[in-house]
Amino acid sequence: MEVFAPVVFEPYRPREWPASRSLLLDDLPFSVRFADGGPPRIVFRVFCAMGSENGRAKIWRMEAFPSKSQADWEAFGHRLEGAPERVVCDNDSGLTRAVRARFPHAELYLCEWHLRHALERLMKNIRAQQPQHKETIDELLPQVATAFTGPSFWAPFLERAHAAGIARVSDWLNSTGRIVEDQFGRRGPRSTRGADTPLSASPMDAFINPVRDSIRPRAYGLKNRERTNRMLMLMQLHANRRDDERAYVRHIRDQLESNQGRPRVTRRAIVDVDRVASLR
């Protein structure tokens, strides 16, 4: 894998971010248990980007990082040239700051799925922590999904939620809720909104859920970042249906013939300095 994954990936490697419509960004966190007996801890994340080419969605890039800091997201953004017209992502401060820094002219659209579930989680926490609001939350919570469908449902929900007198809910609606209102004005009517203008990052799920399921059982053993990223090259080819064994053979043979029959990288050559794991 570490020797030939870059060889078979190279013909399909994107050189630029998609120049039109939406680039979807999300990350997959991976946790492991340690010998100290504490709860599982997130040790690395796989950043994922999805775009579309010729009307077909595809994974544009996947890469492992030890954190989800702004610096890491900016590094991810700088891996390719160019910039998309629109970026859809979670309302994570490091990610959104990185998007604004790397793609200053792109429209930033926060994933409505994440926004909606953030409000629902807040309400559920209030319900558990402040029993005096249980009845009110039980009435408001089922209305959240409908409220996110558009301004005609959002406005009356906003009125009812503020009237409930729950400070934490009102604070959320007065801050993050204003983002929701702004995005209602930018997304346009459903009848004119194409498939390449998603309102959330959820279209990525069909591509990245198998990646999550494959890595999760072996996350503890993935400690070298470069080898992990070479594995992700193969997973990206598989997700995009580019994992053709005959093509692999052809690309590997061409590379070997151009180098006197020897690979350009020897096995086990990719190691961490001083045995300090680069994904920990």
C-alpha positions as CSV (number, residue, x, y, z in Angstrom):
1,M,0.0,0.0,0.0
2,E,2.6,2.6,1.0
3,V,4.7,1.7,-2.1
4,F,2.1,1.6,-4.8
5,A,-1.0,3.5,-3.5
6,P,0.4,6.9,-4.8
7,V,1.1,5.2,-8.2
8,V,-2.4,4.0,-8.8
9,F,-3.9,7.2,-7.3
10,E,-1.9,9.7,-9.4
11,P,-3.9,9.4,-12.7
12,Y,-7.1,10.3,-10.8
13,R,-5.7,12.9,-8.3
14,P,-7.5,16.2,-8.5
15,R,-5.2,19.1,-9.1
16,E,-7.7,21.9,-8.3
17,W,-10.8,22.4,-6.1
18,P,-14.1,22.3,-8.1
19,A,-14.4,25.7,-9.7
20,S,-18.2,25.8,-9.8
21,R,-21.0,25.3,-7.3
22,S,-20.5,23.6,-4.0
23,L,-17.6,22.0,-2.1
24,L,-18.8,20.0,0.9
25,L,-16.5,19.7,3.9
26,D,-16.7,17.5,7.0
27,D,-14.5,15.4,9.2
28,L,-14.6,11.9,10.6
29,P,-13.3,11.7,14.2
30,F,-11.7,8.4,15.5
31,S,-11.4,7.5,19.1
32,V,-9.4,4.8,20.9
33,R,-9.1,3.5,24.4
34,F,-5.9,3.8,26.3
35,A,-4.3,1.7,29.0
36,D,-5.1,4.3,31.7
37,G,-8.7,3.1,31.7
38,G,-10.2,6.4,30.9
39,P,-12.9,7.1,28.4
40,P,-12.1,6.8,24.6
41,R,-10.3,9.9,23.3
42,I,-10.3,11.3,19.7
43,V,-6.8,10.7,18.4
44,F,-7.1,11.8,14.8
45,R,-9.6,12.9,12.2
46,V,-10.1,12.3,8.5
47,F,-10.9,15.5,6.6
48,C,-13.3,14.9,3.7
49,A,-14.2,17.1,0.7
50,M,-16.8,16.3,-1.9
51,G,-17.7,18.1,-5.1
52,S,-19.2,17.2,-8.4
53,E,-17.8,16.6,-11.9
54,N,-19.9,16.3,-15.0
55,G,-23.0,16.2,-12.8
56,R,-21.7,13.3,-10.7
57,A,-20.8,13.7,-7.0
58,K,-17.4,12.4,-6.0
59,I,-14.9,12.6,-3.1
60,W,-12.4,15.3,-4.0
61,R,-9.9,14.7,-1.2
62,M,-9.4,12.8,2.1
63,E,-6.6,13.4,4.5
64,A,-5.8,12.5,8.1
65,F,-5.0,15.2,10.6
66,P,-4.2,15.0,14.4
67,S,-6.7,17.8,15.2
68,K,-9.4,20.0,13.6
69,S,-7.7,23.3,14.3
70,Q,-7.9,26.2,11.9
71,A,-4.3,25.6,10.9
72,D,-5.1,22.0,10.0
73,W,-8.1,23.0,7.9
74,E,-6.2,25.7,6.2
75,A,-3.4,23.2,5.3
76,F,-6.1,20.9,3.9
77,G,-7.5,23.8,1.8
78,H,-4.0,24.6,0.4
79,R,-3.4,21.1,-0.8
80,L,-5.1,22.0,-4.1
81,E,-5.2,25.1,-6.3
82,G,-8.3,27.1,-7.2
83,A,-11.4,27.8,-5.2
84,P,-15.1,26.8,-5.3
85,E,-18.0,29.2,-5.6
86,R,-19.7,27.9,-2.5
87,V,-18.6,25.9,0.6
88,V,-21.0,23.9,2.8
89,C,-19.7,22.9,6.2
90,D,-20.4,22.5,9.9
91,N,-20.5,25.6,12.2
92,D,-17.2,24.7,13.7
93,S,-15.1,27.8,14.5
94,G,-11.7,26.4,13.3
95,L,-13.3,25.2,10.0
96,T,-15.3,28.3,9.2
97,R,-12.3,30.6,10.0
98,A,-10.1,28.4,7.7
99,V,-12.7,28.5,4.9
100,R,-12.9,32.3,5.1
101,A,-9.1,32.6,5.1
102,R,-8.5,30.1,2.2
103,F,-11.6,30.8,0.1
104,P,-12.4,34.4,0.9
105,H,-14.6,34.9,-2.2
106,A,-16.6,31.7,-1.8
107,E,-20.1,31.8,-0.3
108,L,-20.0,30.1,3.1
109,Y,-23.2,28.1,3.8
110,L,-23.5,26.4,7.1
111,C,-24.9,22.9,7.1
112,E,-28.6,23.1,8.0
113,W,-28.6,19.5,9.3
114,H,-25.9,20.5,11.9
115,L,-27.6,23.7,12.8
116,R,-30.9,22.0,13.4
117,H,-29.4,19.2,15.5
118,A,-27.5,21.7,17.5
119,L,-30.8,23.4,18.5
120,E,-32.4,20.0,19.2
121,R,-29.4,18.9,21.4
122,L,-29.6,22.2,23.3
123,M,-33.3,21.7,23.9
124,K,-32.8,18.1,25.1
125,N,-30.1,19.2,27.5
126,I,-32.3,21.9,28.9
127,R,-35.1,19.3,29.3
128,A,-32.8,17.1,31.3
129,Q,-31.1,19.8,33.3
130,Q,-34.1,22.1,34.0
131,P,-37.2,20.0,34.6
132,Q,-39.3,23.1,35.0
133,H,-39.1,23.6,31.2
134,K,-39.9,19.9,30.4
135,E,-43.4,20.5,29.2
136,T,-42.5,23.5,27.1
137,I,-39.6,21.7,25.5
138,D,-41.8,18.7,24.7
139,E,-44.1,21.1,22.8
140,L,-41.3,23.0,21.0
141,L,-38.9,20.1,20.1
142,P,-41.2,18.4,17.5
143,Q,-41.6,21.7,15.7
144,V,-37.8,22.3,15.0
145,A,-37.6,20.1,11.9
146,T,-40.5,21.9,10.3
147,A,-39.2,25.3,11.3
148,F,-36.0,24.7,9.2
149,T,-38.0,24.1,6.0
150,G,-38.3,27.9,5.4
151,P,-39.1,31.4,6.6
152,S,-42.9,30.9,6.7
153,F,-42.5,28.2,9.3
154,W,-39.4,29.7,11.0
155,A,-41.1,33.0,11.9
156,P,-44.0,31.5,14.0
157,F,-41.6,29.0,15.6
158,L,-39.3,31.9,16.6
159,E,-42.3,33.7,18.2
160,R,-43.4,30.7,20.2
161,A,-39.8,29.8,21.3
162,H,-39.1,33.3,22.5
163,A,-42.5,33.5,24.3
164,A,-41.6,30.3,26.2
165,G,-39.1,32.4,28.2
166,I,-36.2,29.9,28.2
167,A,-33.1,32.1,28.2
168,R,-30.7,29.5,26.6
169,V,-33.1,28.9,23.7
170,S,-33.6,32.6,23.1
171,D,-29.8,33.2,23.2
172,W,-29.3,30.5,20.6
173,L,-32.0,32.0,18.4
174,N,-30.6,35.5,18.7
175,S,-27.1,34.4,17.7
176,T,-27.0,31.2,15.6
177,G,-30.6,31.6,14.7
178,R,-29.8,34.8,12.8
179,I,-27.5,32.7,10.5
180,V,-30.5,30.4,9.8
181,E,-32.6,33.4,8.8
182,D,-29.9,34.8,6.6
183,Q,-29.5,31.5,4.8
184,F,-33.2,31.3,4.1
185,G,-32.7,34.4,2.0
186,R,-29.7,33.0,0.1
187,R,-30.8,29.5,-0.7
188,G,-33.7,30.5,-3.0
189,P,-36.9,28.5,-3.7
190,R,-36.7,24.7,-3.9
191,S,-38.1,24.8,-7.5
192,T,-35.1,26.7,-8.8
193,R,-32.4,25.1,-6.5
194,G,-30.4,22.5,-8.3
195,A,-28.8,19.3,-6.9
196,D,-25.5,21.0,-7.0
197,T,-26.7,23.5,-4.3
198,P,-27.2,21.3,-1.3
199,L,-28.3,22.9,2.0
200,S,-26.3,20.5,4.1
201,A,-23.2,18.2,4.0
202,S,-25.4,15.1,4.3
203,P,-24.9,14.1,0.6
204,M,-21.4,13.1,1.7
205,D,-22.7,10.4,4.0
206,A,-23.1,7.7,1.3
207,F,-19.4,8.2,0.5
208,I,-17.8,8.6,3.9
209,N,-19.9,6.3,6.1
210,P,-18.2,3.2,4.6
211,V,-14.8,4.9,5.3
212,R,-15.8,5.5,8.9
213,D,-17.0,1.9,9.3
214,S,-13.8,0.5,7.8
215,I,-11.4,2.6,9.9
216,R,-13.1,2.5,13.2
217,P,-12.1,-1.1,14.2
218,R,-8.5,-0.4,13.3
219,A,-8.2,3.2,14.5
220,Y,-5.8,2.3,17.3
221,G,-3.3,0.8,14.9
222,L,-3.3,3.8,12.6
223,K,-0.5,6.0,14.0
224,N,1.6,7.0,11.0
225,R,0.0,9.8,9.2
226,E,1.6,9.4,5.8
227,R,0.8,5.6,5.6
228,T,-2.8,6.4,6.7
229,N,-3.1,9.0,4.0
230,R,-1.9,6.5,1.4
231,M,-4.6,4.1,2.6
232,L,-7.1,6.9,2.2
233,M,-6.0,7.3,-1.5
234,L,-7.2,3.7,-2.1
235,M,-10.4,4.3,-0.2
236,Q,-11.1,7.5,-2.2
237,L,-10.6,5.5,-5.4
238,H,-13.0,2.9,-4.2
239,A,-15.6,5.5,-3.1
240,N,-15.4,7.1,-6.5
241,R,-15.6,3.7,-8.3
242,R,-12.1,4.1,-9.8
243,D,-10.7,1.0,-8.1
244,D,-10.1,-1.0,-11.3
245,E,-7.5,-3.8,-10.8
246,R,-6.5,-3.9,-14.5
247,A,-5.8,-0.2,-14.4
248,Y,-3.8,-0.6,-11.2
249,V,-1.7,-3.3,-12.9
250,R,-1.1,-1.0,-15.9
251,H,-0.1,2.0,-13.7
252,I,2.2,-0.1,-11.5
253,R,3.9,-1.7,-14.5
254,D,4.4,1.6,-16.2
255,Q,6.1,3.0,-13.1
256,L,8.3,0.0,-12.6
257,E,9.4,0.0,-16.3
258,S,10.4,3.6,-16.0
259,N,12.6,2.9,-13.0
260,Q,14.6,-0.2,-14.1
261,G,11.9,-2.5,-12.6
262,R,12.2,-1.1,-9.1
263,P,9.7,0.9,-7.0
264,R,10.6,4.5,-6.2
265,V,9.8,3.8,-2.5
266,T,11.0,0.8,-0.5
267,R,8.8,-1.0,1.9
268,R,8.7,0.3,5.5
269,A,10.5,3.5,4.4
270,I,7.7,5.7,5.7
271,V,8.3,5.9,9.4
272,D,7.8,8.5,12.1
273,V,10.8,10.3,13.5
274,D,12.0,9.0,16.8
275,R,9.0,6.6,16.9
276,V,6.7,9.5,17.9
277,A,3.4,8.7,16.3
278,S,2.3,11.5,13.9
279,L,-1.4,10.8,14.4
280,R,-1.4,11.1,18.2
